[in-house]
């Protein structure tokens, strides 16, 4: 690592930490205000509220780290531009891209950390946060009835038309479909009108069995009651996991199960790609934010920073439009492009800006 790299990284570190912590505190304060305004202190005591804020912090960080990179890059490069240090570096024959390179390297490191956070920490913390909210009756408790439930049971992909509570630790099952793939090009299907789950035991009443090899139905006959021993939490049945609570492997499995059932998977596929694109935006901001800082650095210490904050708002608005509208409701874009289009646009902007500065 050269002296220039160390110098730029030192300039980045403090504003990155301050900016990230400040924005996370804003998210936490917003959650606290919501809790105190809308939730009874008797139903949700202060200790539970503080635990909820702590559990939601990984998701806040996932959204905040790109903002921290943008602020850090803007402040660091603005100071170098304001004090004419960039001119000194360029007069020595060093191109602008070389000056931005340590900023991009720092963005790559933060992006890797953000991806690890989103994949390893956030799903667990989000599940615990929702479980805490259910336990403290914030969501009104777990529902008594639910339609169209998909879960994994040992070797089976299980689909239930409806599930309903029948007592402590017991649920009734209706319109059952079990899918098993014992070998390549071979599928076993079990269908049953009803069944039940009681304390870890799944019972499918008088199922009808079908064996399919390739496109050929080989066997079809009724069989005895099918019993599967696998204990689950009833919350897993009545409260379907949201995408922030799932790892990439769980997301892919959920998408595959939904496709097999003929359900729409657009939202889940967009969430799958955003698991990569949000951390990657750290690199995009590390490249694009210095362009504003250099262009506007001589107009004042915080003008470049102001425009970089504007850049963040523009990015997140473009991100919401792309993922929720163009790639979600209207399906104008494929899930991949819905997640990655804002990154591509702002990356092109950063590269063109650096080219013009050169």
C-alpha positions as a printed Julia matrix, in Angstrom:
358×3 Matrix{Float64}:
   0.0     0.0     0.0
   1.45    3.36   -1.06
   1.52    6.55    0.98
  -1.28    8.06   -1.16
  -3.55    5.09   -0.4
  -2.92    5.29    3.34
  -3.51    9.04    3.3
  -6.86    8.77    1.5
  -8.01    5.86    3.69
  -7.25    7.86    6.85
  -9.39   10.67    5.47
 -12.24    8.21    4.81
 -12.38    6.29    8.07
 -13.68    8.9    10.53
 -16.44   10.4     8.32
 -17.53    6.88    7.35
 -17.96    5.85   10.99
 -19.66    9.1    11.98
 -21.98    9.13    8.96
 -22.98    5.48    9.33
 -23.62    5.71   13.07
 -25.59    8.95   12.65
 -27.93    7.47   10.04
 -28.39    4.24   12.03
 -29.31    6.32   15.09
 -31.92    8.11   12.96
 -33.47    4.76   12.0
 -33.41    3.59   15.62
 -34.93    6.84   16.87
 -37.7     6.56   14.28
 -38.51    3.03   15.47
 -38.5     4.15   19.11
 -40.85    7.04   18.34
 -43.21    4.68   16.5
 -43.2     2.27   19.44
 -43.89    4.94   22.05
 -46.67    6.55   19.96
 -48.52    3.46   18.78
 -47.88    0.66   21.26
 -49.04    0.39   24.86
 -46.21    0.35   27.39
 -48.04   -2.41   29.24
 -48.1    -4.63   26.14
 -44.59   -3.77   25.01
 -42.32   -2.72   27.93
 -39.19   -0.61   27.51
 -36.85   -3.61   27.76
 -38.66   -5.34   24.89
 -38.59   -2.13   22.83
 -34.84   -1.75   23.29
 -34.34   -5.41   22.35
 -36.45   -4.87   19.23
 -34.33   -1.85   18.23
 -31.16   -3.91   18.7
 -32.55   -6.79   16.61
 -33.57   -4.43   13.78
 -30.15   -2.72   13.67
 -28.57   -5.21   11.18
 -31.27   -4.33    8.63
 -30.7    -0.63    9.31
 -26.97   -1.14    8.7
 -27.67   -2.98    5.46
 -29.38    0.16    4.12
 -27.05    2.64    5.83
 -23.59    1.42    4.85
 -23.93    2.71    1.24
 -24.92    6.11    2.68
 -21.88    6.05    4.96
 -19.62    5.36    1.98
 -21.13    8.25    0.01
 -20.72   10.7     2.91
 -17.18    9.55    3.68
 -16.03    9.75    0.05
 -17.61   13.19   -0.36
 -16.11   14.67    2.82
 -12.66   13.21    2.23
 -12.37   14.19   -1.43
 -13.99   17.6    -0.83
 -11.32   18.45    1.72
  -8.56   17.36   -0.64
 -10.07   19.48   -3.43
 -10.66   22.51   -1.2
  -7.06   22.5     0.04
  -5.72   22.08   -3.52
  -4.16   18.74   -2.62
  -5.78   17.14   -5.65
  -4.07   19.71   -7.88
  -0.76   18.85   -6.22
  -1.32   15.15   -6.82
  -2.29   15.73  -10.46
   0.72   18.0   -11.05
   2.89   15.03  -10.06
   1.37   13.08  -12.96
  -1.13   11.03  -10.93
  -4.5    10.58  -12.7
  -7.81   11.17  -10.95
  -8.69    7.49  -11.23
  -5.6     6.61   -9.19
  -6.74    9.01   -6.47
 -10.22    7.44   -6.43
  -8.85    3.87   -6.41
  -8.37    3.62   -2.6
 -11.92    4.97   -2.14
 -13.24    2.21   -4.41
 -11.13   -0.39   -2.58
 -12.63    0.8     0.71
 -16.09    0.54   -0.88
 -15.36   -3.07   -1.91
 -14.4    -3.98    1.67
 -17.57   -2.38    3.04
 -19.65   -4.14    0.35
 -18.22   -7.53    1.41
 -19.01   -6.75    5.04
 -22.51   -5.61    4.07
 -23.16   -8.83    2.15
 -21.98  -10.92    5.11
 -24.24   -8.88    7.39
 -27.26   -9.37    5.1
 -26.64  -13.09    4.62
 -25.43  -14.27    8.04
 -26.7   -11.81   10.63
 -29.82  -10.09    9.3
 -32.04  -13.18    8.66
 -31.6   -14.42   12.24
 -32.1   -11.0    13.8
 -35.19  -10.29   11.67
 -36.76  -13.63   12.64
 -36.11  -12.91   16.3
 -37.52   -9.39   15.92
 -40.77  -10.66   14.4
 -41.03  -13.41   17.01
 -40.63  -10.78   19.72
 -43.33   -8.64   18.09
 -45.7   -11.62   17.96
 -44.97  -12.6    21.57
 -45.67   -9.06   22.74
 -48.92   -8.96   20.66
 -47.69   -6.09   18.49
 -49.03   -7.84   15.4
 -52.18   -9.03   17.11
 -50.87  -12.55   17.63
 -50.55  -15.44   15.24
 -53.63  -15.95   13.02
 -55.94  -18.94   13.52
 -56.39  -19.7     9.8
 -54.21  -19.38    6.7
 -54.59  -20.26    3.01
 -51.98  -21.57    0.56
 -49.13  -22.68    2.82
 -45.84  -24.05    1.46
 -43.29  -25.72    3.75
 -40.5   -28.3     3.57
 -41.0   -31.65    5.38
 -37.98  -33.93    5.25
 -37.87  -35.22    1.65
 -41.2   -33.63    0.72
 -42.26  -30.25   -0.57
 -45.64  -29.79    1.12
 -48.49  -27.6    -0.09
 -51.66  -27.09    1.97
 -54.78  -25.4     0.64
 -55.59  -24.23    4.17
 -54.41  -24.74    7.74
 -56.32  -23.93   10.93
 -55.68  -24.26   14.65
 -57.4   -27.15   16.43
 -55.95  -26.8    19.92
 -52.58  -26.48   21.67
 -49.86  -27.84   19.37
 -52.41  -29.09   16.81
 -53.42  -27.83   13.37
 -55.88  -29.17   10.79
 -54.75  -29.53    7.19
 -56.93  -29.36    4.07
 -56.24  -29.94    0.35
 -52.81  -31.57    0.82
 -50.14  -32.09   -1.85
 -46.77  -33.72   -1.07
 -44.05  -33.86   -3.72
 -41.04  -36.17   -3.41
 -38.21  -36.63   -5.93
 -36.49  -39.92   -5.02
 -34.52  -40.18   -8.27
 -33.75  -38.18  -11.4
 -36.78  -37.95  -13.72
 -39.01  -39.58  -11.09
 -41.64  -37.75   -9.04
 -43.93  -39.13   -6.33
 -47.12  -37.23   -5.57
 -49.36  -37.71   -2.54
 -52.72  -35.94   -2.47
 -55.17  -35.99    0.42
 -58.29  -34.09    1.33
 -57.37  -33.72    4.99
 -54.81  -34.38    7.69
 -53.45  -32.96   10.91
 -50.28  -32.02   12.75
 -50.03  -32.86   16.47
 -46.89  -32.35   18.56
 -44.4   -33.19   15.84
 -46.44  -35.83   13.97
 -47.91  -35.11   10.52
 -50.75  -37.44    9.46
 -52.22  -37.4     5.93
 -55.59  -39.2     5.86
 -56.04  -41.79    3.06
 -53.74  -40.15    0.51
 -53.75  -41.02   -3.18
 -50.3   -41.92   -4.54
 -49.03  -41.22   -8.06
 -45.61  -42.17   -9.48
 -44.44  -40.22  -12.54
 -41.33  -41.12  -14.57
 -40.49  -38.45  -17.1
 -43.84  -37.59  -18.7
 -45.38  -41.02  -18.02
 -47.77  -41.85  -15.17
 -46.47  -45.25  -13.99
 -48.6   -45.93  -10.92
 -51.72  -44.46   -9.32
 -53.47  -45.96   -6.29
 -54.77  -45.12   -2.79
 -52.45  -45.89    0.13
 -52.63  -46.07    3.92
 -52.37  -42.99    6.11
 -49.0   -41.28    5.61
 -47.21  -40.3     8.84
 -44.2   -37.96    8.99
 -42.37  -37.24   12.24
 -40.97  -33.72   12.14
 -41.5   -31.11   14.83
 -41.88  -27.46   13.77
 -42.9   -24.2    15.34
 -46.51  -23.34   14.5
 -45.31  -19.81   13.71
 -43.55  -21.32   10.67
 -46.94  -22.38    9.29
 -49.08  -19.35   10.14
 -46.41  -16.65    9.7
 -44.79  -17.02    6.3
 -41.12  -15.89    6.34
 -40.47  -12.54    4.69
 -37.46  -12.13    2.43
 -35.3   -10.3     4.98
 -35.63  -13.34    7.29
 -34.29  -15.78    4.69
 -30.78  -16.63    3.57
 -30.0   -16.89   -0.13
 -30.37  -20.68    0.01
 -33.75  -20.38    1.71
 -34.87  -17.74   -0.8
 -33.92  -19.95   -3.75
 -35.72  -22.94   -2.22
 -38.81  -20.83   -1.54
 -38.82  -19.55   -5.13
 -38.52  -23.09   -6.48
 -41.4   -24.33   -4.31
 -43.62  -21.44   -5.37
 -42.85  -22.04   -9.05
 -43.76  -25.72   -8.63
 -47.06  -24.64   -7.09
 -47.7   -22.19   -9.95
 -47.47  -19.09   -7.75
 -46.01  -15.73   -8.7
 -42.36  -15.41   -7.58
 -41.5   -11.95   -8.9
 -41.2   -10.28   -5.49
 -39.04  -13.08   -4.09
 -36.78  -13.08   -7.17
 -36.3    -9.3    -6.92
 -35.4    -9.74   -3.23
 -32.91  -12.45   -4.2
 -31.07  -10.13   -6.59
 -31.2    -7.15   -4.22
 -29.33   -9.26   -1.67
 -26.37   -8.74   -4.02
 -27.16   -5.32   -5.5
 -27.54   -3.4    -2.21
 -24.03   -4.3    -0.96
 -22.68   -3.63   -4.45
 -24.07   -0.09   -4.25
 -21.28    0.62   -1.73
 -18.81    0.3    -4.62
 -21.03    2.43   -6.89
 -21.16    5.27   -4.33
 -17.42    4.98   -3.73
 -16.93    5.7    -7.43
 -19.68    8.26   -8.06
 -19.53   10.39   -4.88
 -15.93   11.62   -5.45
 -16.99   13.0    -8.84
 -19.4    15.44   -7.17
 -16.85   16.24   -4.5
 -14.16   17.18   -7.04
 -16.52   19.13   -9.31
 -17.94   21.19   -6.46
 -15.16   21.1    -3.87
 -13.98   24.66   -4.49
 -17.48   26.09   -3.95
 -17.44   25.19   -0.27
 -16.63   22.37    2.07
 -20.13   20.91    2.13
 -21.43   21.64   -1.37
 -20.03   18.38   -2.71
 -21.34   16.58    0.35
 -24.8    18.1    -0.2
 -24.88   16.85   -3.76
 -23.67   13.43   -2.65
 -26.56   13.25   -0.19
 -28.81   14.21   -3.1
 -27.16   11.38   -5.04
 -28.13    8.94   -2.28
 -31.76   10.13   -2.33
 -31.87    9.87   -6.12
 -30.43    6.37   -5.95
 -32.89    5.1    -3.36
 -35.83    6.64   -5.2
 -34.64    4.99   -8.4
 -34.17    1.76   -6.44
 -37.74    1.84   -5.08
 -39.22    2.66   -8.5
 -37.18   -0.07  -10.16
 -37.81   -2.85   -7.62
 -41.35   -2.05   -6.46
 -42.98   -0.68   -9.63
 -41.03   -1.56  -12.78
 -39.89   -4.95  -11.52
 -42.67   -5.67   -9.05
 -46.24   -4.65   -9.8
 -45.94   -4.02  -13.53
 -43.12   -6.52  -14.3
 -41.75   -4.19  -16.98
 -38.23   -5.25  -15.95
 -36.97   -8.72  -15.17
 -36.12   -9.31  -11.48
 -32.4    -9.11  -12.3
 -32.63   -5.72  -14.01
 -35.08   -4.4   -11.43
 -32.44   -4.96   -8.74
 -29.38   -3.91  -10.73
 -30.57   -1.08  -13.01
 -29.95    1.75  -10.45
 -26.42    0.42   -9.85
 -25.7     0.27  -13.57
 -26.99    3.82  -14.19
 -25.02    5.38  -11.34
 -21.91    3.36  -12.19
 -22.03    4.69  -15.76
 -22.46    8.2   -14.35
 -19.39    7.76  -12.13
 -17.21    6.41  -14.94
 -18.27    9.17  -17.35
 -17.65   11.78  -14.64
 -14.15   10.51  -13.92
 -13.42   10.41  -17.64
 -14.44   14.07  -17.98
 -12.33   15.03  -14.97
  -9.32   13.41  -16.6
